[in-house]
Each structure stands twice: as structure tokens, then as C-alpha cells.
Amino acid sequence: MLRTHTCGEINISNVGQKVVLSGWVNSARNLGGLIFVDLRDRYGLTQVKIDPLKNKEAATIGEKLHGEWVIKVSGEVIARPAEMKNDKMTTGEIEVIVSEIEILSQAQVLPFEISDEKKGEANEALRLKYRFIDLRRPKMQKMLAVKDQFITYIREYFHERGFIEVQTPILANSSPEGARDFLVPSRLYPGKFYALPQAPQQFKQLLMVGGLDKYFQIAPCFRDEDPRMDRAYGEFYQLDMEMSFVEQEDILSIMEPLMLQLMEKFSLKKVVGLLDSGRFQRLSWRESMEKYGVDKPDLRFEMPIKNISALVETCGFSVFEEALKNKGVVHALRVEGGAKFSRKEIDEFTELAKKRGAKGLAYLSIKEGAVSSPLAKFISPEKMQEIIKDTEAKDGDIVFFAADLWHPVCNVLGVIRNEAATRLNLKDNAVASWAWIVDFPMYAYSDIEEGRIDFGHNPFSMPQGGLKALKEKEPLDILAYQFDLVLNGFEVSSGAIRNHEPEIMYEAFKIAGYSKKEVEQRFGGMINAFSYGAPPHGGNAPGIDRILMILNDWDSIRDMYAFPKDGNGKDLMMDSPSEVYPTQLEELSITIDKKDKK
């Protein structure tokens, strides 16, 4: 028997019992004859003691021990003397007197310290190369355990409400989800490819057509997009859910209690900003962009943006007036207490605005009753006072201005708002603010091809107004039954009421430049299914890892994966991606044309 107990479960009630423990040597100390070993497994630490006078053979082995060796010890649990108790350890009241000891495995000198206190001394690349060592840290094991509990709670929540968990295919077809696909070549069909699913979108809709009216899945998703703090490279997991015979409100109503329960159980944050009914706040996409400059606003602080176009139409400042003549807008952002920003900091805000496409960043500040602004050379004192009154600026405040077309202005001041809040420490990590962003535009101009209309969000969403809206409205004026869930400035879920009518789907894709033939080639399975009686349906897909990261203020989403890729998409431990044998490529009818990247 390799163990009768784990290293974290023995306590004062076990005194007098014979136990067998196995684990890693966390530390070994020879104190003038007595040898003390802190033995560790994922459940905790237990101190074991070797007395050479009572057990010479065990002491001989104990003198050889080094950190991270794997050993098995047998012995008796005894109470520690009062002066030797360690209140910082759950097993601090006892220790084990060793009768037998066996070395199960030796370890080389570690490439880095694994104690949480010294973890920062090792760079991420080294930790990822030796991930199997990094995983021994208690913090890492706790994160993986919490994630397991998080997913278990989600499963129980949906099972209690009559949902069925279904595993959808991993080898699937390419789908326009907004990111690059990972392609898998087919050996049986040379020249053709599977795609790893960016999301199980089509399959979950087909399940609704199949009569499974309540589906969910802890779904693996694959996207070839650049990593960032809240997005791991290549693969991630989402809570995928779909319901039949529902409207948008039904989906929001079932998701809100889950999010609040997860927050209460897995976070110390307190919820703020709920409506009097206890429901989440709601903003239309346009309202969110206009008021906060982003479609995922951080609502832990207010700091709204205001449209002052009408006020400055003839103010005398040519930048404002020209923007308005060219169908643009002028927006203002009052930052309470921002007058303390130094000249250097204001220059940094300006550079930030320029990186977002702005030509500059106008401002005014009020210090001890005096107004200071580069605008004073162009705008009369009377008009300046009107602006101050309209923006509700007070002594100690700064007001930033942006002038351009509506969307760029929103984006610029949204970034400035976020940066100002960071510098003024307005982002309270003790609270959580949830909000739904609804009424997204169905279409937007393409990021790839200038002037081309493309889907603004999920292409399978139902347009508000149905076929009539598609045929009669300008594409950019059409709204969709699409919604995002936002938490503390992060988008944590996207969802929609789906388009389940073939005629509407053909027309929706036609506006985005797809011919009927292309739609049938790419989405023939769904079109065919919808022609056999499809129920109205909808759903959403919260990002499990992202929500858990935000609720616990964890530094990086990568640490929540047992074996993540690095920031360049490489697995440093397994050395992937890697080259394959020529025979494998021959079987797939693939020839590699290597070109140097410049």
C-alpha cells in the first residue's frame, strides 16, 4: 500500500494511528540528529520526523533526501509539543514518527523554485517548458480544482432545469465566426478539409430542429487568433446553451441567476448596479457606444461621455466645426478629479488617442476656479462657460473632447475613459457590475474589404423585423436580436435569437455578399434542416475561463489551463507545432511550400 491518508487530512484525531503517506519532499531539515521532512501532495503538507536513535536505517535514507524527491513513509501520528505547533498548517498540531521510509523517485535540481512566493523569479517561458513542475504549485492546483467545481456547478444548474448535455463534433466544417479556422486535411478526400469548430453554432441549432429543446455543453472551441490577457491561444471552453420556443427575454432570465450564484459561490466580489427588480442593467449597443465609448463598458464607475455637437456647431473652433459639417460629431468626457493630471500625462492621453486614429485630443481643466485649455485661443469665454455647464464640469475636473465621425469618436473617448479610470484607481476589484448589451447592428462595414457590407456579429442571428427589414431598410440600420453579457469591462458571453427561416437566411447572407449557391454549399445542412420544420430558438455561450478569471482577479487566463500555449502559440513543453514526416504529408496529398517570413 502506497498510502492510507493524504498529506493534508491528518489531524489531532489521528494521534496514535499507524499511517502510510506518499508525496514529494517539500523540504528536508537535519537539526542536529533529528531529521524533519515536510511531505507534500495536492491536499497539503505533513511534517514527518526521523529519529536516528530509534531508527538508524530510516535516518540513513533521510540524510540523502532532496527537494522534490518522491518518497513513501510509514509511521505513527503523534501530537506536537505545544511550543512546536504550527497554526499556519492544517496539519500543524501533529507530526508522523517514521518507522519506514522508501525512495520512490529521485529528482534533478529544479530549473526554478515552485513556492508561490518565489514563482515570480521564473519567467513564463521557463515555467511553460517545465509545466509539469509548475503544476505542483499549490496555487496552480487550487485554480484547476476551482475550475472543476465551477464547471460541476454549471452542469448541476442546467440539469436541474431539464437541459441535456450533448457533445457536438470536433471535426466539422468551416464557419464564418469571425476568426481564422484551424483546418484538418482529409486523407480519404484529398484536397478537402475539416475545420475545428470555432463554436458548435450550427450543430446546436440542428439539435433544436431535432427536438432537443434544452441543450448545453461545456464546449471546446478552436480559433486561430492572437492571444491576449483574457484569451488563450488556439483553444478555450465555453458554456454553450440553446433553447427552443423562446424569445430573448427567456434566455436572459435563465442566465442571470446562474451568473449571480457563480459569483456568490466562487468570488468574494459584491454585485453592484443591479436594477431595483434585481435584474442586470441593459444598454442598447448604440447607447453603450455613445455613453461609454465601447460595447463592453466597465460600469464599476460612471464617467459618461456626452454628445455636445449642437452646442459647438458655431463655436469658432475649426476642428469641431469641420467635423460637424462632414456629418461627424463632437463628444466630451468629463473626468472628475482629472485636473491633477500632469502635462506629461495629458500628452500620454493624446498619444493614446492618436493610436486610435484621432488627430489630437482637445481638453479643458479647472483648477482653483481657473479654466485652462488650448481651446481658449479659439472659443470665447462665454461659449467655454456654456461647455463647462453642459458637461457639468467642476473645480478639479478635466474634460476631454474628440471630433470626427461617430464611431471613431466613440472609440477614442472609450479608450480615454478606461485609461483615466485606471490612473484614478476607479476600478474597484471588490465589486462586480453586470450588464446586457442588446440591439446590436446586424451589419457593419468589412474590416478586410473597404466599402463591403459584412455581418457585424453572429451571421445566424434573426434580424429585428425579419424579411421585411432586410428588404426595406438600409443594411447598416438593421438591428439583430443579438446580445452580449458584460462584466467589469469584459465581454463574457454572446448570444442571439437565431434565424430559423431559409428565406430570411438567404436574404441575410445575400446582403453580406453571399450568393444562394454559396450559402447552400457552406450551410446546406442547416438550410435543409430548417425546411423540415424548425422551432424558434436562441441561446448564448459564456466563456467559462474568462468569467472565472475576472471573478477571482487572476492574472492570466493561461494559468487556468493545465497545459497552455505561450503568447506565440507554441507548446514549449511538447514542442508543438512541429514538422511531420514526409510520408504523413504524402498520405494527405499535401506539399509544403516553405517561404521565409520577412
C-alpha positions as a printed Julia matrix, in Angstrom:
598×3 Matrix{Float64}:
   0.0    0.0     0.0
   1.42   3.34   -1.08
  -0.74   5.46    1.21
  -3.53   5.25    3.75
  -4.02   9.01    4.04
  -3.22  12.15    2.1
  -0.77  14.71    3.44
  -3.43  17.3     4.13
  -6.04  15.3     6.01
  -4.26  14.08    9.16
  -5.15  15.95   12.33
  -5.23  15.6    16.1
  -7.94  12.93   15.86
  -5.44  10.6    14.16
  -2.97  10.62   17.07
  -1.88   7.07   17.86
  -2.77   5.7    14.43
  -0.36   3.98   12.04
  -0.35   5.72    8.66
   1.31   5.43    5.27
   1.95   8.67    3.36
   3.4    9.25   -0.09
   4.34  12.51   -1.75
   7.05  14.98   -2.68
   9.72  16.27   -0.34
   8.78  19.93    0.08
  11.76  20.49    2.39
  14.15  18.41    4.47
  15.99  19.68    7.55
  18.66  17.91    9.6
  18.62  19.54   13.06
  21.46  18.06   14.94
  20.42  14.47   14.51
  16.65  14.72   14.14
  15.55  14.9    10.52
  12.34  16.75    9.7
  10.68  16.39    6.29
   7.69  18.36    5.06
   5.91  15.88    2.83
   3.58  17.37    0.21
   0.81  16.22   -2.07
  -2.01  18.25   -3.59
  -4.01  18.05   -0.35
  -1.4   19.75    1.84
   1.72  19.22    3.97
   2.51  16.86    6.8
   5.67  17.04    8.89
   7.4   13.7     9.35
  10.23  13.14   11.84
  13.08  10.67   11.67
  14.94   9.89   14.9
  18.36   8.23   14.23
  18.47   6.85   17.77
  15.25   4.91   17.19
  15.6    4.11   13.5
  19.1    4.21   12.08
  18.1    2.69    8.74
  15.43   5.35    8.13
  17.88   8.08    9.15
  20.44   6.86    6.61
  17.86   7.26    3.86
  16.56  10.55    5.32
  20.02  12.13    5.14
  20.02  11.63    1.35
  16.7   13.35    0.68
  16.46  16.42   -1.53
  13.6   18.65   -2.56
  11.01  17.14   -4.93
  12.13  13.56   -4.37
   9.11  11.28   -4.19
   9.0    9.12   -1.06
   6.77   6.81    0.93
   6.82   6.87    4.73
   5.15   4.66    7.32
   4.83   5.67   10.94
   2.71   6.74   13.89
   0.85  10.02   14.26
   1.81  11.92   17.41
   0.85  15.32   18.8
   3.45  18.03   18.53
   4.65  19.68   21.72
   2.69  22.87   22.4
   5.67  25.07   21.57
   6.16  23.26   18.23
   2.61  23.63   16.87
   2.27  25.42   13.56
  -1.0   27.32   13.25
  -0.25  28.12    9.6
  -0.61  24.46    8.61
  -3.86  22.5     8.75
  -1.75  19.58    9.98
   0.25  21.81   12.33
  -0.85  20.06   15.54
   0.65  16.69   14.63
   3.63  15.01   13.05
   4.47  11.46   11.97
   7.3    9.49   13.61
   8.8    7.46   10.76
   9.26   3.72   11.14
   9.94   3.01    7.44
  10.9    5.17    4.5
  11.26   4.34    0.82
  12.5    6.49   -2.04
  10.08   6.1    -4.96
  11.73   8.55   -7.32
  14.64  10.97   -7.33
  14.57  14.46   -8.86
  17.13  16.62  -10.58
  17.72  20.15   -9.34
  14.64  22.12  -10.37
  15.01  24.78  -13.08
  13.08  27.21  -10.84
  11.57  27.46   -7.37
   7.98  26.26   -7.16
   6.96  28.04   -3.99
   4.3   30.65   -4.74
   6.42  33.32   -3.08
   9.32  32.72   -5.48
   7.3   31.9    -8.59
   7.81  35.4    -9.94
  11.53  34.75  -10.24
  10.91  32.31  -13.11
   9.86  33.7   -16.46
   6.78  32.34  -18.17
   8.67  30.57  -20.95
  10.65  28.54  -18.42
   7.52  27.71  -16.44
   5.7   26.55  -19.57
   8.63  24.44  -20.72
   8.55  22.64  -17.37
   4.8   22.88  -16.91
   4.67  19.54  -15.09
   6.79  21.15  -12.37
   4.87  24.42  -12.37
   1.66  22.45  -11.78
   3.0   21.32   -8.39
   2.49  24.81   -7.0
  -0.48  24.92   -4.62
  -1.9   27.97   -6.38
  -1.94  26.19   -9.73
  -3.62  23.13   -8.27
  -6.17  25.29   -6.49
  -7.05  27.09   -9.72
  -7.62  23.81  -11.55
  -9.69  22.46   -8.65
 -11.83  25.63   -8.53
 -12.37  25.4   -12.28
 -13.57  21.8   -11.84
 -16.01  22.89   -9.12
 -17.14  25.81  -11.3
 -17.97  23.52  -14.22
 -19.65  20.98  -11.92
 -21.9   23.71  -10.53
 -22.85  24.82  -14.04
 -23.73  21.28  -15.05
 -25.92  20.81  -11.99
 -27.69  24.13  -12.64
 -28.71  23.16  -16.15
 -29.53  19.54  -15.35
 -31.9   20.75  -12.63
 -33.7   22.81  -15.27
 -34.19  20.0   -17.72
 -31.28  20.63  -20.07
 -29.45  17.76  -21.78
 -25.68  17.87  -22.27
 -24.72  16.81  -25.79
 -21.21  16.54  -27.26
 -21.08  18.03  -30.75
 -18.43  17.13  -33.39
 -14.84  18.31  -33.22
 -14.16  17.57  -36.89
 -16.59  19.97  -38.53
 -16.96  22.36  -41.44
 -15.66  25.89  -41.77
 -17.98  28.57  -40.42
 -17.85  32.41  -40.57
 -17.5   33.03  -36.83
 -15.14  35.97  -37.18
 -11.75  34.31  -36.61
  -9.44  32.04  -38.6
 -10.22  28.34  -38.64
  -7.85  25.55  -37.72
  -8.02  23.27  -40.76
  -7.59  19.49  -40.69
  -6.73  17.85  -44.06
  -8.68  14.76  -45.03
  -6.78  11.62  -46.02
  -9.88   9.98  -47.53
 -10.84  13.05  -49.56
  -7.64  14.66  -50.91
  -7.83  18.43  -51.21
 -10.68  18.72  -48.74
 -10.5   19.84  -45.12
 -12.34  19.61  -41.87
 -12.31  22.64  -39.58
 -12.07  22.53  -35.81
 -15.2   24.32  -34.57
 -14.85  27.95  -33.54
 -18.11  27.23  -31.71
 -20.74  24.48  -32.02
 -23.12  27.03  -33.57
 -24.6   25.03  -36.42
 -24.78  21.78  -34.5
 -26.62  23.23  -31.54
 -29.16  24.79  -33.87
 -29.6   21.44  -35.58
 -30.24  19.91  -32.16
 -33.13  22.33  -31.77
 -34.53  21.17  -35.12
 -34.06  17.64  -33.82
 -36.42  18.35  -30.93
 -33.9   18.64  -28.05
 -35.39  21.87  -26.8
 -32.89  22.44  -23.97
 -29.24  21.77  -24.77
 -25.99  22.7   -23.09
 -22.38  21.67  -23.33
 -19.01  22.57  -21.84
 -17.8   23.04  -25.38
 -14.2   23.13  -26.66
 -13.72  25.88  -29.25
 -10.79  26.49  -31.55
  -9.8   29.84  -33.05
  -6.56  30.82  -34.74
  -6.42  34.33  -33.29
  -3.79  36.24  -31.36
  -3.71  35.62  -27.59
  -4.27  38.32  -25.01
  -4.73  38.6   -21.27
  -8.31  37.3   -21.37
  -7.96  34.94  -24.34
  -5.8   31.84  -24.58
  -4.3   30.9   -27.91
  -5.94  28.26  -30.03
  -8.48  26.66  -27.75
 -10.85  27.58  -24.97
 -14.01  26.3   -23.33
 -17.41  27.92  -23.21
 -20.74  27.12  -21.67
 -22.76  26.57  -24.82
 -26.54  26.57  -24.39
 -29.58  26.71  -26.66
 -33.34  26.66  -26.08
 -36.36  26.24  -28.35
 -39.62  28.19  -28.3
 -38.02  31.16  -26.59
 -37.62  34.87  -27.03
 -34.61  36.95  -25.99
 -36.01  37.61  -22.52
 -36.25  33.88  -21.75
 -32.52  33.42  -22.3
 -31.56  36.45  -20.24
 -33.82  35.27  -17.42
 -32.19  31.86  -17.15
 -28.62  33.17  -17.34
 -28.8   35.94  -14.73
 -29.44  33.69  -11.68
 -26.6   31.39  -12.76
 -24.13  34.27  -13.02
 -25.12  35.64   -9.62
 -24.88  32.2    -8.0
 -21.47  31.57   -9.54
 -20.28  34.94   -8.26
 -21.59  34.25   -4.76
 -20.02  30.79   -4.61
 -16.71  31.39   -6.39
 -15.85  35.02   -5.69
 -15.57  37.5    -2.85
 -16.87  40.33   -5.03
 -20.1   42.12   -4.23
 -22.53  42.81   -7.04
 -23.34  46.46   -7.81
 -25.55  48.19  -10.33
 -28.49  45.8   -10.31
 -31.87  47.25  -11.19
 -34.5   47.59   -8.45
 -36.04  44.36   -9.77
 -32.76  42.54   -9.09
 -32.13  42.14  -12.82
 -28.99  43.14  -14.73
 -28.68  46.56  -16.34
 -29.4   46.77  -20.07
 -27.99  49.11  -22.66
 -28.56  49.15  -26.38
 -25.36  48.81  -28.41
 -25.72  52.37  -29.64
 -26.35  53.73  -26.14
 -23.31  51.88  -24.81
 -21.08  53.22  -27.58
 -22.39  56.76  -27.25
 -22.25  56.91  -23.46
 -19.16  54.81  -22.69
 -17.29  54.57  -26.0
 -17.28  50.78  -26.09
 -19.72  47.87  -26.38
 -18.3   46.22  -23.25
 -18.34  49.08  -20.75
 -16.84  48.85  -17.29
 -19.74  50.04  -15.14
 -17.99  49.87  -11.78
 -17.6   53.61  -12.29
 -19.89  56.01  -14.17
 -17.9   58.67  -16.11
 -20.27  59.04  -19.08
 -19.43  60.59  -22.43
 -21.71  63.35  -23.71
 -22.61  64.45  -27.21
 -22.13  68.25  -27.37
 -22.39  68.6   -31.15
 -25.31  71.04  -31.11
 -23.58  73.25  -28.53
 -20.33  73.71  -30.5
 -21.71  73.88  -34.06
 -20.65  77.53  -34.37
 -18.14  77.75  -31.53
 -15.29  79.19  -33.6
 -13.0   76.17  -33.3
 -12.46  74.93  -36.88
 -11.73  71.3   -35.9
 -15.14  70.98  -34.26
 -16.98  72.87  -36.97
 -15.37  70.94  -39.85
 -16.18  67.61  -38.22
 -19.82  68.61  -37.88
 -20.0   69.85  -41.49
 -18.73  66.42  -42.6
 -21.56  64.63  -40.76
 -19.39  63.94  -37.74
 -19.91  64.58  -34.04
 -18.2   66.22  -31.08
 -18.23  64.3   -27.81
 -16.95  65.33  -24.37
 -15.71  63.24  -21.47
 -15.67  64.84  -18.02
 -13.14  63.18  -15.71
 -13.92  64.07  -12.12
 -10.69  64.93  -10.29
  -8.73  64.74  -13.55
  -7.34  68.26  -13.32
  -4.49  66.78  -11.31
  -3.17  65.04  -14.42
   0.27  66.45  -15.27
   1.22  67.87  -18.65
   3.12  64.64  -19.29
   0.05  62.57  -18.51
  -2.14  64.68  -20.81
   0.43  64.13  -23.56
   0.18  60.39  -22.91
  -3.61  60.56  -23.23
  -3.14  62.4   -26.53
  -0.76  59.76  -27.85
  -3.26  57.09  -26.84
  -5.96  58.9   -28.8
  -3.69  59.18  -31.84
  -3.05  55.44  -31.77
  -6.81  55.06  -32.13
  -6.85  57.24  -35.21
  -7.5   60.67  -33.7
  -5.51  63.67  -34.94
  -5.31  65.03  -31.41
  -7.18  65.37  -28.14
  -8.6   68.7   -27.03
  -9.2   69.36  -23.33
 -10.03  71.91  -20.68
  -9.23  71.71  -17.0
 -10.45  73.67  -13.99
  -8.03  74.33  -11.12
  -8.93  76.61   -8.23
 -11.64  78.19  -10.34
  -9.36  78.98  -13.28
 -10.04  77.4   -16.68
  -7.01  76.22  -18.63
  -7.35  74.99  -22.21
  -5.7   75.22  -25.64
  -9.26  75.82  -26.9
  -9.29  79.24  -25.21
  -7.48  80.68  -28.24
 -10.43  79.79  -30.47
 -13.54  79.67  -28.28
 -14.96  82.69  -26.47
 -15.08  82.72  -22.64
 -18.89  82.78  -22.81
 -19.04  79.66  -25.02
 -16.42  78.0   -22.81
 -18.66  78.54  -19.81
 -21.59  77.04  -21.73
 -19.48  73.93  -22.43
 -18.47  73.7   -18.77
 -22.1   73.98  -17.71
 -23.28  71.42  -20.26
 -20.61  68.86  -19.28
 -21.23  69.58  -15.55
 -17.52  70.16  -15.04
 -16.48  71.41  -11.62
 -13.35  72.62   -9.94
 -10.7   69.89  -10.08
 -12.12  68.27  -13.23
 -10.73  67.83  -16.73
 -12.85  67.48  -19.88
 -11.51  65.73  -22.99
 -13.01  66.33  -26.44
 -12.98  64.33  -29.67
 -14.34  65.34  -33.07
 -14.76  63.01  -36.05
 -17.29  60.56  -37.44
 -19.47  58.96  -34.77
 -17.81  55.56  -34.48
 -14.17  56.78  -34.3
 -15.13  59.42  -31.71
 -16.82  56.79  -29.55
 -13.77  54.51  -29.77
 -11.28  57.25  -28.91
 -13.1   58.55  -25.85
 -13.88  55.0   -24.74
 -10.16  54.3   -24.54
  -9.51  57.61  -22.76
 -12.3   56.86  -20.27
 -10.79  53.47  -19.48
  -7.26  54.87  -19.07
  -8.45  57.73  -16.87
 -10.28  55.29  -14.59
  -7.13  53.18  -14.29
  -5.0   56.18  -13.35
  -7.56  57.41  -10.82
  -7.99  53.92   -9.28
 -11.73  53.83  -10.02
 -11.82  50.12  -10.92
 -12.81  48.58   -7.61
 -11.84  44.89   -7.65
 -14.1   44.24   -4.68
 -17.22  44.68   -6.81
 -18.78  43.15   -9.93
 -21.0   45.05  -12.32
 -23.01  43.04  -14.86
 -24.87  44.41  -17.88
 -26.54  43.16  -21.03
 -25.72  44.96  -24.27
 -28.62  44.42  -26.68
 -29.79  45.52  -30.14
 -26.52  45.04  -31.98
 -26.34  46.13  -35.63
 -26.93  43.21  -37.99
 -24.31  44.53  -40.42
 -21.16  46.64  -40.43
 -18.53  47.64  -42.95
 -15.96  44.9   -43.52
 -12.57  45.21  -41.78
 -10.96  43.45  -44.73
 -12.58  44.91  -47.85
 -13.29  48.64  -47.88
 -16.89  49.55  -48.61
 -18.16  45.99  -48.33
 -21.07  45.15  -46.03
 -20.44  42.21  -43.7
 -22.1   40.69  -40.67
 -21.46  42.78  -37.59
 -21.83  39.9   -35.16
 -23.21  36.37  -35.43
 -24.36  35.66  -39.01
 -27.04  33.21  -37.85
 -28.98  35.8   -35.83
 -32.56  36.81  -36.56
 -32.83  40.38  -37.86
 -35.32  42.53  -36.0
 -38.23  42.99  -38.37
 -37.44  39.78  -40.23
 -37.56  39.6   -44.01
 -39.36  42.94  -44.28
 -36.47  44.76  -42.59
 -33.9   43.05  -44.81
 -35.72  44.09  -47.95
 -36.76  47.63  -46.99
 -34.11  49.04  -44.62
 -30.57  50.19  -45.26
 -28.26  47.34  -44.13
 -26.48  49.45  -41.5
 -29.84  50.42  -39.96
 -30.95  46.83  -39.38
 -30.73  45.61  -35.79
 -30.44  41.99  -34.76
 -31.72  40.01  -31.82
 -28.17  39.77  -30.51
 -26.87  40.42  -27.02
 -23.65  40.35  -25.04
 -23.13  39.92  -21.32
 -20.52  42.29  -19.9
 -18.69  42.0   -16.57
 -16.3   44.71  -15.32
 -15.35  45.8   -18.82
 -15.02  42.31  -20.32
 -17.41  40.66  -22.75
 -18.11  37.3   -21.12
 -20.9   35.97  -23.32
 -22.52  36.47  -26.71
 -25.93  35.24  -27.72
 -28.85  35.7   -30.06
 -32.25  34.62  -31.19
 -31.44  32.56  -34.26
 -32.56  32.86  -37.84
 -34.57  29.65  -38.41
 -36.28  30.51  -41.7
 -34.5   29.62  -45.0
 -35.89  32.59  -46.92
 -34.66  35.06  -44.3
 -31.28  33.34  -44.16
 -30.78  33.55  -47.93
 -31.64  37.24  -47.88
 -29.42  37.98  -44.85
 -26.41  36.35  -46.48
 -27.19  37.99  -49.82
 -26.76  41.43  -48.22
 -23.35  40.29  -46.92
 -22.3   39.29  -50.42
 -23.05  35.55  -50.41
 -24.86  34.01  -53.36
 -27.61  31.47  -52.83
 -25.26  28.8   -54.16
 -22.52  29.77  -51.68
 -24.98  29.65  -48.78
 -26.12  26.19  -49.82
 -22.53  24.99  -50.22
 -21.4   26.27  -46.82
 -24.57  25.87  -44.76
 -26.56  23.35  -46.73
 -27.07  21.17  -43.69
 -28.77  23.96  -41.77
 -30.82  25.24  -44.72
 -32.04  21.74  -45.43
 -32.91  21.14  -41.77
 -34.85  24.4   -41.49
 -37.06  23.37  -44.41
 -38.37  20.43  -42.35
 -39.93  22.41  -39.51
 -37.63  24.43  -37.29
 -38.75  25.89  -33.95
 -37.88  29.47  -32.99
 -34.75  29.16  -30.86
 -31.85  31.03  -29.34
 -29.03  30.78  -26.86
 -25.69  32.11  -25.74
 -22.2   30.95  -24.82
 -20.44  32.41  -21.76
 -16.67  31.99  -21.64
 -16.04  29.83  -18.57
 -12.37  30.65  -18.14
 -12.83  34.37  -18.68
 -15.63  34.67  -16.11
 -13.69  32.7   -13.51
 -10.57  34.79  -14.14
 -12.48  38.05  -13.64
 -14.36  36.88  -10.56
 -11.09  35.94   -8.86
  -8.81  38.67  -10.28
  -6.41  36.05  -11.59
  -3.55  37.5   -13.61
  -3.73  35.47  -16.79
  -6.2   33.15  -18.47
  -3.3   30.88  -19.46
  -2.72  29.82  -15.86
  -6.22  28.35  -15.8
  -5.24  25.7   -18.34
  -3.2   22.69  -17.31
  -1.13  22.82  -20.5
  -1.47  26.19  -22.27
   0.37  27.57  -25.27
   2.63  30.56  -24.84
   1.96  34.05  -26.16
   3.24  32.99  -29.59
   1.0   29.95  -29.82
   3.74  27.43  -29.0
   3.67  24.5   -26.63
   7.17  24.79  -25.19
   6.87  21.55  -23.24
   5.78  19.29  -26.12
   7.46  21.38  -28.84
   4.4   21.94  -30.96
   3.58  22.92  -33.61
   6.2   20.66  -35.15
   7.12  19.26  -38.53
   5.76  15.88  -39.57
   7.19  13.01  -41.58
   7.07  13.31  -45.39
   5.08  10.07  -45.55
   2.32  11.68  -43.47
   2.11  14.57  -45.93
   2.05  12.17  -48.87
  -0.93  10.34  -47.36
  -2.77  13.67  -47.16
  -1.75  14.75  -50.68
  -0.06  17.85  -49.22
   3.09  19.56  -50.46
   4.79  22.14  -48.24
   5.98  25.33  -49.9
   8.17  26.98  -47.3
   8.56  30.73  -47.61
  10.66  32.9   -45.35
   8.59  35.42  -43.41
  10.02  38.91  -43.65
